């Protein structure tokens, strides 16, 4: 057994630090065993422009999650546990097949709970010819130690920073400790890039770097201002900002946050623009208010979880159970 796989024996991969022995079949908060489980692999056009190229980002959607956000658009796999367990050989095959079909990168979506398996699979795939960048698509709820483990294989970091307010984090994510971990983890991502010679963009496609995401939550504009200020003071020179406004609840718990729905007002949107100017943030992306749409909510029961114009399916969990 490799040293990295042994990390499942006393699992502390995420800030929950459950300490369970997943190699013996025990499960912690994420609900997952040590075998990686995924629901879908697609060429995805829904990421930021430098991440998609001509064919799309090679997104692998992993099952389970280390958070429990009621507004999660991937609820079917984050808490519903849709997906199939994969051998390392099969995961390697998925990576190589995404590359063969023109993926700009391998986009590991919410893979923290399978960090040791992903590290092993990426290294094996590299030995078999995988050459496109590897991207870590994360909620930001990470331990810096786990980010350090990943630093030798990850080329592009795509973290969220949902809030820096522990009360907001407790109310919206049931994780009041979130602000204690996410900023430190993101700083660790920056350090890993410094070690590997920083940001690299070729022909408008990111090969190495950080895109920092923040979703504006209904009624939490003050929290957003705090996040933007932190980004300006700590990350502005090392990352691009992606400021998102497409909060779209998928269940009753999510709708309780915005009982009458949420459509950002012109006043709120203009505040965002003013804050970007105030904090001298110029590099990045700002969604238009009309970006909120149920079209972006995937249905992982379908072979193509997204509308055809948004993604091309490469692999689906149902293929493993037929």
C-alpha positions in Angstrom: 0.0 0.0 0.0 1.4 3.4 -1.0 1.9 6.0 1.7 -0.7 8.3 0.2 -3.4 5.6 0.3 -2.7 5.0 3.9 -4.2 8.5 4.6 -7.6 6.8 4.4 -6.9 4.8 7.6 -7.4 7.7 9.9 -9.1 10.1 7.5 -8.4 13.8 8.2 -8.3 14.9 4.5 -10.9 17.7 5.1 -11.4 20.1 8.0 -14.1 17.7 9.5 -11.1 15.5 10.4 -13.5 12.5 11.2 -10.6 10.2 11.8 -12.5 7.1 10.5 -10.8 4.1 8.9 -12.2 4.3 5.4 -10.0 1.3 4.3 -12.1 -0.8 6.6 -15.3 0.5 5.1 -16.1 3.1 7.7 -17.4 6.4 6.4 -17.3 9.9 7.9 -19.2 13.1 7.0 -18.6 12.8 3.2 -20.3 9.3 3.3 -17.7 7.8 0.9 -15.5 4.8 1.2 -11.8 4.9 0.0 -12.7 3.8 -3.6 -13.3 7.0 -5.7 -16.9 7.4 -6.8 -18.0 9.6 -9.7 -21.2 10.4 -11.6 -20.1 11.8 -14.9 -17.2 13.0 -17.0 -17.9 15.6 -19.7 -16.4 18.2 -21.9 -17.8 21.2 -20.0 -18.2 24.6 -21.5 -19.5 26.2 -18.3 -16.3 27.2 -16.7 -14.5 30.6 -17.1 -13.2 31.3 -20.7 -9.5 30.5 -20.0 -10.4 27.1 -18.8 -12.5 25.7 -21.6 -10.5 26.0 -24.8 -12.2 24.8 -28.1 -13.7 21.6 -26.8 -14.3 22.3 -23.1 -12.9 21.5 -19.7 -12.6 17.8 -18.9 -14.8 17.8 -15.8 -15.0 14.7 -13.6 -17.9 15.1 -11.1 -17.1 13.1 -7.9 -19.7 11.8 -5.5 -20.0 13.0 -1.9 -18.8 16.3 -0.4 -17.2 17.6 2.8 -19.8 20.3 3.1 -23.6 20.3 3.1 -24.7 23.5 1.5 -28.5 23.7 0.9 -27.9 25.7 -2.2 -25.6 23.2 -3.9 -26.4 22.8 -7.6 -24.8 19.3 -7.6 -27.0 18.1 -4.8 -27.7 14.7 -6.5 -24.1 13.7 -6.1 -22.9 15.8 -3.2 -25.5 14.4 -0.8 -27.6 12.1 -2.9 -24.6 10.0 -3.6 -25.4 9.2 -7.2 -22.3 7.7 -8.8 -20.3 4.5 -9.3 -17.1 3.4 -7.6 -14.1 3.4 -9.9 -10.9 1.4 -9.9 -7.7 3.4 -10.4 -7.3 1.9 -13.8 -10.8 3.1 -14.8 -10.2 6.6 -13.5 -6.9 6.8 -15.4 -8.9 5.7 -18.5 -11.4 8.5 -18.0 -8.6 11.0 -17.7 -6.9 9.8 -20.9 -10.2 9.6 -22.8 -11.0 13.2 -21.9 -7.6 14.3 -23.2 -8.2 12.2 -26.4 -11.5 14.1 -27.0 -9.8 17.5 -26.8 -10.3 18.6 -23.1 -8.3 21.7 -22.2 -7.7 20.2 -18.7 -8.7 17.5 -16.3 -11.2 19.3 -14.0 -11.5 17.5 -10.7 -14.8 18.6 -9.3 -15.2 18.2 -5.5 -12.6 15.5 -5.1 -11.2 16.3 -1.6 -12.6 13.1 -0.1 -10.7 11.1 -2.7 -7.4 13.0 -2.6 -5.1 10.0 -2.2 -6.8 8.1 -5.0 -6.7 11.1 -7.3 -3.0 11.7 -6.6 -2.2 8.0 -7.5 -4.4 8.0 -10.6 -3.0 11.3 -12.0 0.6 10.0 -11.5 -0.3 6.8 -13.3 -2.0 8.7 -16.1 1.0 10.9 -16.5 3.1 7.8 -17.1 0.7 6.8 -19.8 0.8 10.1 -21.7 -1.6 12.5 -19.9 -0.1 15.9 -20.6 -3.0 18.5 -20.1 -3.2 20.5 -16.9 -4.9 19.1 -13.8 -7.4 21.4 -12.1 -8.7 21.3 -8.5 -12.3 22.6 -8.4 -13.1 23.1 -4.8 -15.4 24.7 -2.3 -12.3 26.1 -0.5 -13.1 24.0 2.5 -9.7 22.4 2.7 -6.9 21.7 5.1 -3.6 23.4 4.0 -1.9 20.0 4.6 -4.1 18.4 1.9 -3.3 21.2 -0.5 0.4 20.6 0.1 -0.1 16.9 -0.7 -1.7 18.0 -4.0 0.9 20.7 -4.9 3.0 18.3 -7.1 0.1 17.3 -9.3 -2.2 20.3 -9.5 -1.6 23.0 -12.2 -4.7 25.1 -11.9 -6.6 25.9 -8.7 -10.3 26.8 -8.8 -11.4 27.5 -5.3 -14.5 29.2 -3.9 -14.4 31.5 -1.0 -18.0 31.5 0.1 -17.7 33.8 3.2 -15.3 35.0 5.9 -18.2 35.3 8.4 -18.4 32.3 10.8 -22.1 33.2 11.5 -23.0 33.2 7.8 -20.9 30.0 7.3 -22.8 28.3 10.2 -26.2 29.4 9.0 -25.7 28.6 5.3 -23.3 25.7 5.4 -23.5 24.3 8.9 -19.7 24.9 9.0 -18.9 27.9 11.2 -15.3 26.9 11.0 -15.2 27.4 7.2 -13.5 30.9 7.5 -10.8 29.3 9.6 -9.7 27.0 6.9 -10.6 28.3 3.4 -8.3 31.4 3.4 -5.3 29.5 4.7 -5.9 26.7 2.1 -6.1 29.3 -0.7 -2.9 30.9 0.5 -1.3 27.5 0.3 -2.4 27.2 -3.3 -0.6 30.4 -4.1 2.6 29.1 -2.4 2.4 25.9 -4.6 2.3 28.1 -7.7 5.3 30.1 -6.6 7.2 26.9 -6.3 6.2 25.9 -9.8 6.9 29.3 -11.5 3.6 31.0 -11.1 0.7 31.7 -13.6 1.0 30.6 -17.2 -1.5 31.4 -20.0 -0.9 30.4 -23.6 -3.1 31.3 -26.5 -5.8 32.6 -24.0 -5.8 29.1 -22.2 -4.7 28.8 -18.6 -2.0 26.2 -18.1 -1.2 27.1 -14.6 -2.7 29.5 -12.1 -5.6 30.4 -9.8 -9.2 31.6 -10.6 -10.8 32.6 -7.3 -14.6 32.2 -7.2 -17.2 33.9 -5.0 -21.0 33.4 -5.3 -23.0 36.4 -4.1 -25.7 35.0 -1.7 -29.1 36.5 -1.2 -29.1 39.1 1.6 -25.3 38.7 2.2 -23.9 41.7 0.3 -21.8 42.7 3.4 -20.2 39.3 3.4 -19.4 39.7 -0.3 -17.7 43.0 0.4 -15.5 41.4 3.1 -14.5 38.6 0.6 -13.6 41.1 -2.1 -11.5 43.2 0.4 -9.7 40.0 1.4 -9.0 39.1 -2.2 -7.7 42.6 -2.9 -5.3 42.5 0.1 -4.1 38.9 -0.3 -4.6 37.5 -3.7 -5.1 40.2 -6.3 -1.6 40.0 -7.8 -1.7 36.2 -8.0 -5.2 35.2 -9.2 -8.1 36.2 -11.3 -11.5 36.9 -9.7 -14.7 35.2 -10.8 -17.6 36.9 -9.2 -20.8 35.0 -9.7 -24.4 36.0 -9.2 -26.3 32.9 -10.3 -27.7 31.7 -7.0 -30.4 29.2 -8.1 -32.0 27.0 -5.3 -32.6 23.4 -6.3 -34.6 22.3 -3.2 -36.8 23.5 -0.4 -33.8 24.1 1.9 -32.2 26.3 -0.7 -35.4 28.1 -1.4 -35.7 29.0 2.3 -32.7 31.2 1.9 -34.6 33.2 -0.7 -38.3 32.3 -0.3 -39.4 34.6 -3.1 -36.6 33.6 -5.4 -33.5 35.7 -6.0 -32.8 38.1 -8.8 -30.0 40.5 -8.1 -31.3 44.1 -8.2 -29.6 46.8 -10.3 -28.7 48.5 -7.0 -26.9 45.4 -5.7 -25.1 44.9 -9.0 -23.9 48.5 -9.2 -22.6 48.0 -5.6 -20.5 45.1 -6.9 -19.1 47.2 -9.7 -18.3 50.0 -7.2 -16.5 47.6 -4.9 -14.4 46.2 -7.7 -13.3 49.7 -8.4 -12.7 50.6 -4.8 -10.5 47.6 -4.3 -8.7 48.0 -7.6 -9.7 44.6 -8.9 -9.4 44.5 -12.6 -8.4 40.9 -13.7 -11.3 38.5 -13.8 -14.9 37.9 -14.6 -18.2 39.3 -13.5 -21.4 37.5 -14.3 -24.4 39.4 -15.7 -27.5 39.3 -13.4 -29.4 37.3 -16.1 -26.8 34.5 -15.7 -29.0 32.9 -13.1 -30.7 30.0 -14.9 -31.9 26.5 -14.2 -30.1 25.5 -17.4 -26.9 25.2 -15.4 -28.3 22.8 -12.9 -27.2 19.3 -13.9 -29.3 16.1 -13.8 -26.8 13.3 -13.3 -29.5 10.7 -14.0 -29.0 11.7 -17.7 -26.1 10.5 -19.9 -25.5 14.2 -20.5 -26.2 16.0 -17.2 -26.3 19.4 -18.9 -28.1 20.7 -22.0 -26.3 19.6 -25.2 -25.0 23.1 -25.9 -23.2 23.2 -22.6 -21.4 19.8 -22.5 -20.4 16.7 -24.3 -20.7 13.4 -22.4 -17.6 11.1 -22.2 -18.5 8.8 -19.4 -21.5 8.2 -17.2 -21.9 6.3 -13.9 -24.8 4.3 -15.3 -22.3 2.7 -17.7 -20.8 0.8 -14.8 -24.0 -0.7 -13.5 -25.7 -1.9 -16.7 
